[in-house]
Amino acid sequence: MRRVCLSLPTNRECAETLSAVYGEAAYAAERFGVEVHLLVLDSAPGAVRARHAAALEALGKTPGVVVHHLDEDRQREFLLRAVRHAGLSKPDLMLALMLPEGLSYGACTNRAFLIAAALGCESVHRRDSDSRYQEADGAPVHPIHHELASLGLPAREAARHATAHALDPALADRPVSLAGASFIGELSVDIGEIRELDPGVYADMVSLWAPRDWSAEQKRALVAESFRGAGTEPFTEDRAVLTVVDPMRIDMCNIGFHGVHEQLPLPPATDTIGSDYFLMHAVYDAGLPGVLHNRDIVNFYTPERRTGAGFTAYQLRFVKFLLSMLYFNHLYEQMGRAGGALLDDRHRLRAPLIAQMVRESAALDRTPNVERLASLDVSYRRLGGKYAEFADLLAGRGQRLLDEARHDIEDFALLAEAWGPLVDAARTLGLAGAGALRERGGR
């Protein structure tokens, strides 16, 4: 039976979301006849994890659905075994990159990728704890419908599941490696208050993630569409386009990968918004087919990111995102030039080539990032209040943040080089023996 992994990483209370995602797993098992491994990677505090465990237990058993609820101790045990089996030269560093002390959007998804390989799953389907499903005719609209219909098929075969085609016929033999949609609701990055306070400052700040040589018109267009997802249009009927999917049209809360997640990891940067989007760009630049559909997820915010320590932490993640773009914009340009050369003769991403590009980007002159920080200082101070207070903190951390942005890229190169052996180790070891895992399921 085909196995797939539906993954939800979380560090917050989300019992309601867990129930909803379990419903999507049950839908997939019944509709497509697959075995769905619902993987909950739980970094929440102990009392919250206990409530999550109780919520999952209360859902009962569903044929074809197996639940894995892993806290960080159990994740660490699995990772340690995989790192050791892979025989990597810097095992302590690899473990730290896979399970860092700080928040890492890329690392939590990398753990899902490795555990999915250990479980024998051929695809990974990613959801977020701060999102929910739309409804149509009283039933949830599950994105996994389009993901399972096409992922892994040669594009020419997947065409029958699409409602429209926008794919070069020359790519018809390549596998569908990505299926995704976006979100409706609030901005994906919680900076809407900045836009309300001062639209000009908002534009200045958001434009900082554009390549340095872009024109003012290009930057205005980027600001206009950034972080908006699919806007507010609710789902009414299915649309699924077979294409090479533009990363600006999809979101990591609503995506499925086939194959490519075992070929290249995500950047493991800590406290950096957007660090988990790199693989979308690699798929796009390499010319791998995908499906862009419209089963958009509803995005909402959790309140802790808007006050006190939560506000400071979130703004730092946003700043680190902007600093990371010095390196990622260069990488996207290099990968775009390489195009199909990013693939081997089996249509697999050439991780060593991409890792070399990553390593070379770390040597970039960081003057543009010095200028980004100066511009951010001006913008935050113009906003006043808590934003001006944050500017004071930012001024004292500037040098450290510049260093972290470069080190994050260097770490990504190391992990990309080690990824193949890590995936092989995970697949060989399996998940059994990783401790008293909380698993249950029905067949």
C-alpha positions as CSV (number, residue, x, y, z in Angstrom):
1,M,0.0,0.0,0.0
2,R,1.2,3.5,-0.8
3,R,2.4,5.3,2.3
4,V,2.3,9.1,2.7
5,C,3.2,11.4,5.5
6,L,0.9,14.3,6.6
7,S,3.0,16.4,8.9
8,L,2.1,19.1,11.5
9,P,4.9,20.7,13.4
10,T,3.8,22.8,16.4
11,N,5.2,24.6,19.4
12,R,1.8,25.9,20.6
13,E,-1.7,24.8,21.7
14,C,-3.5,23.5,18.6
15,A,-5.8,20.7,19.6
16,E,-8.5,22.0,17.3
17,T,-6.1,22.0,14.4
18,L,-4.9,18.5,15.2
19,S,-8.5,17.2,15.0
20,A,-9.0,19.0,11.6
21,V,-5.7,17.6,10.2
22,Y,-6.7,14.1,11.4
23,G,-9.9,14.6,9.4
24,E,-7.8,15.3,6.3
25,A,-5.7,12.1,6.9
26,A,-9.0,10.1,7.2
27,Y,-10.2,11.6,4.0
28,A,-7.0,10.7,2.2
29,A,-7.1,7.1,3.4
30,E,-10.7,6.6,2.4
31,R,-10.6,8.5,-0.9
32,F,-7.2,7.4,-2.2
33,G,-6.7,4.0,-0.5
34,V,-3.4,5.1,1.0
35,E,-1.8,4.6,4.4
36,V,-1.5,8.0,5.9
37,H,1.1,8.6,8.7
38,L,0.0,11.6,10.6
39,L,3.2,13.0,12.1
40,V,2.9,15.5,14.9
41,L,6.2,17.0,15.8
42,D,5.5,18.6,19.2
43,S,7.8,21.2,20.7
44,A,5.1,22.7,22.9
45,P,5.4,22.8,26.7
46,G,4.7,19.6,28.6
47,A,1.2,20.5,29.7
48,V,0.2,21.5,26.2
49,R,1.7,18.3,24.8
50,A,-0.4,16.3,27.2
51,R,-3.5,18.0,25.9
52,H,-2.5,17.3,22.4
53,A,-2.0,13.6,23.2
54,A,-5.4,13.5,24.8
55,A,-7.0,15.2,21.8
56,L,-5.4,12.7,19.4
57,E,-6.4,9.8,21.6
58,A,-10.0,11.0,21.7
59,L,-10.2,10.8,17.9
60,G,-10.2,7.0,18.1
61,K,-8.9,4.8,15.2
62,T,-9.5,5.1,11.5
63,P,-8.5,2.5,9.0
64,G,-5.5,3.6,7.0
65,V,-4.4,6.3,9.5
66,V,-1.4,5.9,11.8
67,V,-0.6,8.6,14.3
68,H,2.9,9.5,15.5
69,H,3.0,12.1,18.2
70,L,6.7,12.8,19.0
71,D,8.1,15.2,21.5
72,E,11.6,16.7,21.1
73,D,13.2,14.0,23.2
74,R,11.9,11.3,20.9
75,Q,12.8,13.3,17.8
76,R,16.3,13.7,19.2
77,E,16.7,10.0,19.8
78,F,15.7,9.2,16.3
79,L,18.0,11.9,14.8
80,L,21.0,10.8,16.9
81,R,20.7,7.3,15.6
82,A,20.4,8.5,12.0
83,V,23.4,10.9,12.3
84,R,25.5,8.2,13.8
85,H,24.5,5.6,11.2
86,A,25.2,8.1,8.4
87,G,28.8,8.3,9.6
88,L,29.0,12.1,9.2
89,S,32.2,13.9,10.1
90,K,30.5,16.5,12.4
91,P,27.7,14.5,14.1
92,D,27.2,17.0,17.0
93,L,26.8,19.9,14.5
94,M,24.4,17.9,12.3
95,L,22.2,17.0,15.3
96,A,22.2,20.7,16.3
97,L,21.2,21.7,12.7
98,M,18.3,19.2,12.7
99,L,17.1,20.1,16.2
100,P,18.4,23.5,17.1
101,E,17.7,25.2,20.4
102,G,16.0,28.2,18.7
103,L,12.9,28.2,16.5
104,S,13.6,27.0,13.0
105,Y,10.9,26.6,10.3
106,G,13.3,24.7,8.0
107,A,14.6,22.4,10.7
108,C,11.2,21.2,11.9
109,T,10.3,20.4,8.3
110,N,13.6,18.6,7.7
111,R,12.8,16.4,10.6
112,A,9.5,15.5,9.0
113,F,11.3,14.7,5.8
114,L,13.7,12.3,7.5
115,I,11.0,10.6,9.6
116,A,8.9,10.2,6.6
117,A,11.8,8.4,4.9
118,A,12.1,6.2,8.0
119,L,8.4,5.4,7.8
120,G,8.7,4.4,4.1
121,C,6.5,7.3,2.9
122,E,6.9,8.5,-0.7
123,S,5.5,12.0,-0.2
124,V,5.3,14.6,2.6
125,H,2.3,16.9,3.0
126,R,2.9,19.9,5.2
127,R,0.3,21.9,7.3
128,D,0.7,24.5,10.1
129,S,-0.8,24.8,13.5
130,D,-2.1,28.4,12.9
131,S,-4.3,27.6,9.9
132,R,-7.6,25.9,9.2
133,Y,-9.5,24.5,6.3
134,Q,-12.2,26.3,4.2
135,E,-15.5,24.6,3.8
136,A,-17.8,24.0,0.9
137,D,-21.3,22.5,1.1
138,G,-20.6,22.0,4.8
139,A,-17.5,19.8,4.4
140,P,-13.8,20.8,4.8
141,V,-11.9,21.5,1.6
142,H,-8.8,19.3,1.9
143,P,-5.7,20.2,-0.2
144,I,-4.4,16.6,0.0
145,H,-7.0,15.8,-2.7
146,H,-4.9,17.4,-5.4
147,E,-1.6,16.4,-3.8
148,L,-2.3,12.7,-3.9
149,A,-4.0,12.8,-7.3
150,S,-0.8,13.9,-9.1
151,L,2.3,13.8,-7.0
152,G,4.9,11.3,-8.3
153,L,3.2,10.8,-11.7
154,P,5.0,11.8,-14.9
155,A,3.5,15.1,-16.0
156,R,1.9,13.6,-19.1
157,E,-0.1,11.2,-16.8
158,A,-0.9,13.8,-14.2
159,A,-2.5,16.0,-16.9
160,R,-5.8,14.1,-16.7
161,H,-6.2,15.3,-13.1
162,A,-5.7,19.0,-13.9
163,T,-8.4,21.5,-15.0
164,A,-5.8,23.5,-17.0
165,H,-2.4,23.1,-18.4
166,A,0.5,25.6,-18.6
167,L,3.4,23.2,-18.9
168,D,6.0,23.1,-21.7
169,P,5.5,19.8,-23.5
170,A,9.2,19.2,-23.3
171,L,8.8,18.7,-19.6
172,A,6.0,16.1,-19.9
173,D,8.2,13.1,-18.8
174,R,9.4,14.8,-15.7
175,P,7.7,13.8,-12.4
176,V,5.2,16.0,-10.6
177,S,7.3,16.9,-7.6
178,L,5.2,19.6,-5.9
179,A,1.6,20.3,-5.4
180,G,0.5,23.3,-3.5
181,A,-1.9,26.2,-3.0
182,S,-1.8,29.3,-0.8
183,F,-4.0,30.8,1.9
184,I,-6.7,33.3,2.4
185,G,-7.1,35.5,5.5
186,E,-4.5,37.5,7.3
187,L,-1.0,38.3,5.8
188,S,1.4,35.3,6.1
189,V,3.9,37.6,7.9
190,D,2.4,39.5,10.9
191,I,3.3,43.0,9.8
192,G,-0.2,44.2,8.9
193,E,0.0,46.7,11.8
194,I,3.0,48.3,10.2
195,R,1.0,48.8,7.0
196,E,-1.9,50.3,9.0
197,L,0.4,52.7,10.9
198,D,2.4,53.9,7.9
199,P,1.9,52.4,4.4
200,G,5.1,54.2,3.2
201,V,7.2,52.6,5.9
202,Y,5.6,49.3,5.2
203,A,6.6,49.6,1.5
204,D,10.2,50.6,2.4
205,M,10.6,47.6,4.7
206,V,9.0,45.0,2.5
207,S,10.9,46.1,-0.6
208,L,14.2,45.2,1.3
209,W,13.7,41.6,0.3
210,A,14.0,42.4,-3.4
211,P,17.2,42.0,-5.2
212,R,19.3,45.1,-5.0
213,D,19.3,45.8,-8.7
214,W,15.5,45.7,-9.1
215,S,13.9,48.9,-10.4
216,A,11.5,50.9,-8.3
217,E,8.6,49.6,-10.3
218,Q,9.6,46.0,-9.7
219,K,9.9,46.7,-6.0
220,R,6.4,48.3,-5.9
221,A,5.0,45.2,-7.6
222,L,6.7,43.0,-5.0
223,V,5.3,45.0,-2.1
224,A,1.8,44.9,-3.6
225,E,1.7,41.1,-3.7
226,S,4.0,40.1,-0.8
227,F,2.5,38.0,2.0
228,R,-1.0,38.3,0.7
229,G,-1.5,34.7,-0.5
230,A,-4.7,34.3,-2.5
231,G,-6.3,37.3,-0.9
232,T,-9.8,36.8,0.4
233,E,-11.6,34.9,-2.4
234,P,-13.3,31.8,-0.9
235,F,-13.3,28.4,-2.5
236,T,-16.2,27.7,-4.8
237,E,-15.0,25.1,-7.3
238,D,-11.7,23.2,-8.0
239,R,-9.0,24.7,-10.2
240,A,-5.8,22.7,-10.6
241,V,-3.2,23.9,-13.1
242,L,-0.3,21.6,-14.3
243,T,2.6,23.9,-14.5
244,V,6.0,24.8,-13.1
245,V,4.7,26.4,-9.9
246,D,5.8,29.9,-9.1
247,P,6.9,30.0,-5.4
248,M,5.0,33.3,-4.9
249,R,1.7,31.5,-5.5
250,I,2.0,28.8,-2.8
251,D,2.7,28.6,0.9
252,M,4.4,26.1,3.2
253,C,1.2,25.6,5.2
254,N,-0.4,24.1,2.1
255,I,2.1,22.0,0.2
256,G,3.1,18.4,-0.7
257,F,6.5,17.2,-2.0
258,H,7.4,14.0,-3.8
259,G,11.0,12.9,-4.1
260,V,12.7,16.3,-3.9
261,H,12.4,16.3,-0.1
262,E,14.8,13.4,0.0
263,Q,17.2,15.1,-2.4
264,L,17.7,18.5,-0.8
265,P,16.9,19.8,2.7
266,L,15.5,23.2,3.7
267,P,17.8,25.8,5.3
268,P,18.0,25.2,9.0
269,A,18.4,28.8,10.0
270,T,17.0,29.7,13.4
271,D,14.6,32.6,14.1
272,T,14.2,33.4,10.4
273,I,10.8,33.8,8.7
274,G,10.8,32.3,5.2
275,S,13.7,29.9,5.8
276,D,11.6,27.0,4.7
277,Y,10.8,28.2,1.2
278,F,14.0,27.3,-0.5
279,L,12.9,23.9,-1.9
280,M,10.0,25.6,-3.8
281,H,12.5,27.7,-5.6
282,A,14.8,24.8,-6.4
283,V,11.8,22.9,-7.9
284,Y,10.8,25.9,-9.9
285,D,14.3,26.8,-11.2
286,A,15.0,23.2,-12.2
287,G,11.8,23.0,-14.3
288,L,10.2,20.2,-12.3
289,P,6.4,20.0,-12.9
290,G,3.9,20.8,-10.2
291,V,0.2,21.4,-9.6
292,L,-1.1,24.8,-8.5
293,H,-4.6,24.4,-7.1
294,N,-7.0,26.6,-5.2
295,R,-7.8,24.6,-2.1
296,D,-6.4,27.5,-0.1
297,I,-6.0,27.2,3.7
298,V,-7.3,29.9,6.1
299,N,-4.4,31.7,7.9
300,F,-4.8,33.2,11.3
301,Y,-2.5,34.7,13.9
302,T,-1.8,33.6,17.4
303,P,-1.7,36.6,19.9
304,E,1.6,36.0,21.5
305,R,3.6,37.5,18.6
306,R,2.1,40.9,19.0
307,T,3.0,41.8,22.6
308,G,6.1,41.8,24.9
309,A,8.7,39.2,24.3
310,G,6.6,37.7,21.5
311,F,6.6,40.9,19.6
312,T,10.4,41.3,19.9
313,A,11.0,37.7,18.8
314,Y,8.8,38.0,15.8
315,Q,10.3,41.3,14.6
316,L,13.8,39.7,14.9
317,R,12.6,36.8,12.7
318,F,11.4,39.3,10.1
319,V,14.7,41.2,10.2
320,K,16.7,38.0,9.8
321,F,14.5,37.1,6.9
322,L,15.4,40.4,5.2
323,L,19.1,39.8,5.9
324,S,18.9,36.2,4.5
325,M,17.7,37.6,1.2
326,L,21.2,38.8,0.3
327,Y,22.2,35.2,0.0
328,F,19.0,33.7,-1.3
329,N,18.4,36.2,-4.0
330,H,21.9,35.4,-5.3
331,L,21.1,31.7,-5.0
332,Y,17.9,32.0,-6.9
333,E,19.6,33.9,-9.7
334,Q,22.3,31.2,-9.9
335,M,19.8,28.4,-9.9
336,G,17.6,30.2,-12.5
337,R,20.6,30.4,-14.8
338,A,21.4,26.7,-14.3
339,G,17.8,25.7,-15.0
340,G,17.6,22.0,-16.1
341,A,21.3,21.5,-15.3
342,L,20.1,21.4,-11.6
343,L,18.7,17.9,-12.5
344,D,20.5,14.6,-13.1
345,D,19.5,12.2,-15.9
346,R,16.8,10.7,-13.6
347,H,15.2,14.2,-13.0
348,R,16.6,14.3,-9.5
349,L,18.0,17.6,-7.9
350,R,21.7,17.6,-8.0
351,A,22.3,18.4,-4.3
352,P,26.2,18.7,-4.6
353,L,25.8,21.4,-7.3
354,I,23.3,23.3,-5.3
355,A,25.3,23.0,-2.1
356,Q,28.3,24.5,-4.0
357,M,26.2,27.4,-5.0
358,V,25.1,27.9,-1.4
359,R,28.7,27.8,-0.2
360,E,29.8,30.3,-2.8
361,S,27.0,32.7,-1.8
362,A,28.3,32.8,1.8
363,A,31.3,34.8,0.5
364,L,29.2,37.7,-0.8
365,D,30.1,41.2,0.3
366,R,27.6,42.0,3.1
367,T,27.5,45.7,2.6
368,P,23.9,45.4,1.3
369,N,23.0,43.9,4.6
370,V,24.6,46.7,6.5
371,E,22.5,49.1,4.4
372,R,19.4,47.0,5.1
373,L,19.9,47.4,8.8
374,A,20.4,51.1,8.5
375,S,17.2,51.4,6.5
376,L,15.3,49.3,9.0
377,D,16.5,51.5,11.9
378,V,15.0,54.5,10.2
379,S,11.7,52.7,9.4
380,Y,11.2,51.3,12.9
381,R,12.0,54.7,14.5
382,R,9.5,56.4,12.2
383,L,6.8,54.1,13.5
384,G,7.4,55.1,17.1
385,G,6.3,53.4,20.2
386,K,7.2,49.8,20.6
387,Y,8.7,49.8,17.1
388,A,11.1,52.6,18.1
389,E,12.0,50.6,21.2
390,F,12.7,47.6,19.0
391,A,15.0,49.8,16.9
392,D,17.2,50.4,20.0
393,L,17.5,46.7,20.5
394,L,18.3,46.2,16.8
395,A,21.0,48.8,16.9
396,G,22.8,46.8,19.6
397,R,22.5,43.5,17.8
398,G,23.4,44.5,14.3
399,Q,26.9,43.0,14.1
400,R,25.6,39.7,15.6
401,L,22.7,39.5,13.2
402,L,25.0,40.1,10.2
403,D,27.2,37.2,11.4
404,E,24.2,34.9,12.0
405,A,22.9,35.5,8.5
406,R,26.2,34.4,7.0
407,H,26.6,31.4,9.4
408,D,23.1,30.3,8.5
409,I,24.1,30.0,4.9
410,E,27.3,28.1,5.7
411,D,25.3,25.7,7.9
412,F,22.9,25.1,5.0
413,A,25.7,24.1,2.7
414,L,26.9,21.6,5.3
415,L,23.5,20.1,5.7
416,A,22.9,19.9,2.0
417,E,26.1,18.0,1.6
418,A,25.1,15.6,4.3
419,W,21.5,15.2,3.3
420,G,21.8,12.1,1.1
421,P,23.6,10.0,3.7
422,L,21.1,11.2,6.4
423,V,18.1,10.1,4.3
424,D,19.7,6.8,3.5
425,A,20.3,6.2,7.2
426,A,16.8,7.1,8.1
427,R,15.3,4.8,5.5
428,T,17.6,1.9,6.6
429,L,16.9,2.4,10.3
430,G,13.2,3.0,10.2
431,L,11.4,4.5,13.1
432,A,11.2,1.4,15.3
433,G,13.7,1.4,18.2
434,A,13.7,5.2,18.6
435,G,12.2,4.9,22.0
436,A,8.6,4.6,23.3
437,L,7.0,6.4,20.4
438,R,3.4,7.3,20.8
439,E,1.9,5.6,17.8
440,R,-1.6,4.2,17.1
441,G,-3.5,3.4,14.0
442,G,-6.0,1.1,12.3
443,R,-6.0,-0.9,9.2
